[in-house]
Amino acid sequence: MGLFVVPVKTSSLCSYPHPVLDYKESIRLIEKKMEEEKNVAGLAEHGHTLFMTHGTKTQHAIVFYHGFTNCPRQFTELAKRFFEKGYNVYVPRLRYHGMEDRYTKKIGKLTLEEIREMCDVSVDIARGLGEKVNVLGLSLGGVMAAFNAQFRDDVNCAVVIVPSFSWYFLPGIIKPLINFTYFMPNIFIWWDPVQKEKRVCPFSMYHHFPLRPMGHIYRLGLTVLRAAKDKAPLAKKIVAMTNEMDIAVDEATTRNLIRRWRAKGAKVNFYQFSKELKMEHDVIDPLHPYEQTEFVYRKILEYVA
């Protein structure tokens, strides 16, 4: 019962923009990040930050936020589609992701501040890549895109896909979940407790996840939900997408956030992928056995590009 009454503070989780308006400076910062990644021991070749540029500042730039325990490779194919549409594309790697060791315990060190900082820094850098900046994220990345949507007035369009605001089996129960993950030891849990390491999944995704960083994700999401009660999101446009067959995250909370945003006058387009597509949680990665990425990518481009 105590998990329900212990307060969860979110007021300090604000956005701190420092936009980069010069293309060359954005390139310098991206190259610096990519150079630093070369010195990360155990980082897989596929785990690095991904960047695609037309060699100059374009009309549109887009930032992709990958999912928890996956890495930028997840967005390689979708990134190409946007690049072909004339976008400069930036897919930053979140710290401790993309390691060769799919059982790594390093990801347990991921902090809330590191997630929040990536939300700001990525948009800051993208400001120098395009006249208009879009963000798109899946799961953890969906929460990050929602954070940008709520707090950044320099985001043209935020695409929030199957965001991890809460757990599917406890719809709307967020604060107790956060307290649980913070009070418990930072243990690792199998994504699939039955198949464990034998589950069929992309080679870039870890087999398990740590409890504490999952709490950080929920806390960042709660920050957005609370802020949306009082203020309209600052992004010019928002697209929210959910999956009818998804049993990983709580869709009801996403719908609740959309209602709050719309009540404040925000323009929010909503689309739900039908259960007839037979997809699971990750609708983006083409390496999943249940992928329907041709349809998904086409639908995303329909709403954004």
N, C-alpha and C positions, 0 to 999 in steps of 0.2 A: 504493500500500500504506500510505503514511503516514496516509491519511485514516481508516484503521481503528484506528490506535494512539494518535492524538492524543486526549487525554481531553476529554470534554464535561462541564462542571460544571453541575449543576442544583440543588445543595443550597441555594443562596441564593434560589431561586424559590419562596418560601413565600407563604401567604396572610396578609394583615394586616388582619383585620376591624375596622371601626369602624361598627357598625350604627346606623342612624338609626331610632328607634322611634316618632317623632312624624310623623304624616301631613303636617302643615303644613310641617315641615322638609324632608321628602322632596319635596314640591311645590316648595318654594323652590329646592332644588338642581336639580331638573329644569328649572324655568323659567330658572334661571341658565345652564344648559348650552344650552338652546334659544335664549336671547338672545345668547349668545356665538357661536352658529352663524350668526346673522344677519350677523355681521361677517366671516365667512370668505369671502374673495374667490373667486369661481368655484364656490361650492357650489350645486348644482342644487336646484331647488324640491323635487324628489322625494328629495333626499339627506339631509334633516334627520332628527333624532331624532324618533321617533314615541311619543306618549303618549296613552293612553285611560284616563280615570278616571270612576268613579261618584260622585265628589265627596266620598268619605269612605274611610276605611280599610276594606277588605273582608276577607272570610274568606281569600280567595286572591289572590295577585299573581303575575304571571309576567314574567320577563325573557327576551327573545329576542335571541340573538347572530347577526348576519348573517354571510354568507360573505366570504371574501377577495376584494376588488375589487368587491363588490356594496355594498349599503347597506340602511338600514331598510325601504325600499319593498318589498324582497323578502318581508317578513313582513306586509304590510298586510292581506291577506285572512285569513291564519290568526289574526292579532291580533284581527280583528273577531269571529271565531268564539269565541275565549276571552272577549272582552269581553261577548258575548251570554250567556255562561255565568256572568257575575257577577264575572269577574276584573278587577282593575286591571292594565293592560298597559303595559310599558315596553320600548321597542326603541331602545337607545342607538346612536348613530352612532360607529363607531371612526374615529379621526383619519385624515385624508387620503382617506376614502371618500366616495362620493356627489358627486363633482365633475362639473361639466358636461362638462369635457374628458375624454373616455374614453381618451385617450392620456397623461394626466397623469403626470409623473415624480415628483410630490410624494409619492406613496405609497411610493417608495423610501426615504423618511426614517422610516417607521414603525419604532418600536423595540420590543424585547421587553418593556421595562418598561411601555410604553403599553398593550400587550395585557394583561399581567398586572394592571395597575392597574384596567383596565376590568372585569376579572373580579370584583375586590373591591368597587369603588365601586358597580357596578350592583346587586349583592346588598345592599350596605349601604343604598342608597336604597330598594330594594324592601321592606326590612324595615318601613319606615314606611307602605307601601302595602297590605300584607296581613298577616294573622295567620300565614299559611303562604306561603312563597316557593318558587316553582318556577322553574327555568331551562331553556331549550331553545335549542340551537344547531345549526347546520348547517356542516359542513366545518371551517373555522377556528373558527366558532362552536361546533361540536361539541367541539373540543379545549377551548375555554373552559368549556363546560358540564361536561366531564369534570374539569377543574381545580377547579371549584366542588364537584363531587361528592366529590372526594378530600379537599378541605381545609376545606370549610365545613359545620359541624354545624347551621347554621341554614337549610340548604336542605332543603325538604321532598321535592321530586322533581327530579331532573336528567335531562333528555332529551338524549341524545347521538346525533346523527344524522349518518351518513357522515363521521365525524371524520377530519381530515387528520393522522394520526399518521405516515404514511409514504406513499411513492409506490407505486402499483399494480404497476409493472413491477419493483420491487425489494422484495418483501415482507420485512418484518422488518429491512431494512437502514436503520437510522435514524442512528446516530452518524456513519458516513461521509458521509451526505447532509448532515447539519448542518455537518460540517467543510468539505465541498465548497462549500456556500453561503456560508460565512464566509471561506474562503480566496480564492474567486473574486471578480472585480470585481462590483459590484452591478448586473449587467446586467439588461435587461428581456427577457422571453421571451413569445412569443405563446401564448395559451391554446390556440389552434388553429393550428399551424405551417403548415397547408395552406391553409385558408380565410382565415386572418389576420383582417383587419377585416371581411371579408365573411361571417363566420360568423353564423348566426342565433342571437341571444341577446337577453336583456332590455336595454332602452335604458339601464338604470342600471348595467350591468356594464362594467368596463374590458376592453379587448381584449388587454391584456398584463399581466404581473405582474413585480415585481422579485425577484431571487434572494435577497437578504439577508433580507427579511421572511419569505420562505417558510421560511428556516432558523430564524427565531424561532418560527414555528408548530410546526415539528418539535421544537424544543428544549422548548417548553412542554409538548408532548405527552410527550416523554421524561421530563420531571419527574413527570408523573402515573404513567407506567408504572413508574418506579423506586420511587416512593413506595408504589405498590400492592403491591410485593413484600413490604414490611415491615408495612404498616398497612392496616386496613380503611378504606374510604371513609367519610366522616362524614355524607354525605347520607342521609336516612331511606330513600329509594327511588331507584332508577336504572332508566331505560329506555334501551336501546341499539338503534338501528335502522340497518341497512345496506341496500344495494341490490345485488341479484345481478348487474345489468348494469353496475355502476359500474367504469370503468377509469381513474378518476382517483386513488383512494386505496386503500390496502392494508387489506382487510377482515380479513386474518389477524391483524394487530396488534390490531385492535379485539376480536376474539374472545379473543386472549391476555389482554388487559386484563380482559375479563369473567371469565375463568377465575381470574385473580388476585383480583379482587374477591370472587367467590363463595367462593374458598378461605378468605377471611378472614371469611366469614359474612354478606356483604352480600346484600341482596335486589336482584337484577338481572333485569329482564325483557328478553328479546331478541326482536326481530322483523326478519326479512329481507324486503324487498319483492321479489317474484318478477320474474324476467326476462320473464315474460309481459306485464308492464305496459309493457315497452319504454321505460323511463325511463333517463336518464343520471344524472350525479352529483347535480345540484341537483333534489331531489324536492319542494322547497318552493315555488319561484317559479312562479306561474301563467302567466308570460309566456313560458316555454320552449315550443317547438313540440312537445316530447314529454311535456308535463305530464300528470299524472294526479292533480291536487291534490284533487279531490273524494274520491277513495279514500284518499289519503295523510292529508288532514286528519281524515277520519273515523277512521282507524286511530290517529292521534296522540291525538285526543280520547278514544278508547276506553281508551287506556292511562293518560291523565293526568287529564282533567276528571271 
